C-alpha cells in the first residue's frame, strides 16, 4: 500500500492512498445520497428544478430510484467499477439537461462532472484494478 507524506511544518503525516480515495469517494457519495433523499421526500427545490429542466415533477421519484440503484452498485466493492460507469451515464444526462436549458457553466453544467471526477478519482486511489487499467504515467 502506498502512502502520501504531507509535511506540516516539523511533522510528517502518512496518509494511505486508500484512505484518500475513500474520503474523495465519500464526498461524492454524500452528495448523491442527499440528492436521492430530496427526490424521495418531494422537497420543493426538486419540483422547482424538475420544472426548470423541463421534466414532469412526477419523474423525480423514478430518477431517485435509478440514482439509488446506481449508487448501491457503486458502494459494493465487487461491482464498484460498474457502479462508476452507470453513475457516469446518469450524471451525463444531468449535464445534457443543464446544457439544454442554458444553465450557468461552472455551477450547473459542470457540477455533475465534478461529482463524476470524484467518483472515478476516489475509485482510482482505492482500487488497484482501476489503477492497472488507467495509467497516469
N, C-alpha and C positions, 0 to 999 in steps of 0.2 A: 504494500500500500504506500503510495507516495504521499508526501506531506508538503505543505506550504509553510515557509518560515516567514513570519511577519515581525519586523523589527519595530518595537515600541520604545524607543529610547535605549535603555540599558538591557531590557529583557527581550527574548525572542519567544513568540508563541508558535507552537507547532499545531497546525490545523490540517486534518486529513482532507484529501480531495473528496472523499465520500461525504464527509460532513458538510463541506461547502456545497456540494451537489444537492444534498438533502435540504439545506437551507434555501437555495435558489428554487428548487422544486416546490418547497413548502410555500413560498410566496405565490407562485402560480396556482398551486392547489387551493390556497386560502381564497384567492380572488374567485376561482371557478366555483368553489363551494358557496361563497357569498352570492355569486351571480345565479346559481341554481336555486338557492333558498328564496331569493326575492321573486324568482319566477313562480315558485310553488305557493308563496304567500300572497300573490296578487298585489304586490306593492304598487302604489300609484306611479312610481317612476318607470315601472315596467310597461304599464299601459301607455304612458306618455312616449317612451322610446319606441315601442312597437308601432304606434300610430305614426310617429315621425319617420320611421323607416319604411312605412307603407305595408306593414303586416297586420293581419287581424289580431286583436288582443287575445282572442281565444287560442292562438297558436303558441302563446308563451308557455303553457303547460307542456305541450309536446316538445318544444325546444328545451325546456328544463329537464324532461325525462331523457332526451337524447344526450344532453350535456352530462347528466349524472351517469349514464351508462358509459360514455366515453371516459369520464373521469375514473370510474370504477375499474375499467380495463387498464388505465394508466397506473393506478395505485397497486395493482397486483404485480409483483416483481417479474414473474414469468411472462406476463403479457404487456409490460410497460412500453416496449417499443411499438407494438401495435396500437396501444393507447395513445402514444405520442403522435403517431401517424393520423389516427382518426380525429384527435383533437386539433391537429394542424388543419385538417379539412374543415372541421367545424368553425374554427377561427377564421379560415379563409373566406367562408361565407359571410362572416361578420365584416370583414374588410370590404368585400364586394358590396354589401348592403350600405355601408357608410360612404363608399365612393359614389354609389348610385344616387344618393340624395345630396351629395356635395357637402358633407360634414368636414370640419377642420382636419387637416392632415395629421398633426402631431398628437392631438388629444383624442381623436376618434378613429381615424382611418388606421393609424399605425399602432394603436393600443393593443389590438389583438395580436399583432406581430410581436410586440414586446412580450406578451404572455407566452406565445409560441416559442420565442427565443429562450425564455426562462425554462419552459418545459424541456426543450432539447438540450439546453446548456446544463441544467441540473442532471438530466439523464446521462449526458456525455461524461460528466465528472464522476457519477456514482456507478456507472455500468461499464465494465471493461469490454463487453460485446460491442457497445456503441463506439467506444474509442478505437476498437480494432477495425471498424468499418469506416469511420470518419477520421482521417488522419489530418491533424492540424499542423503538419510539418511544412 
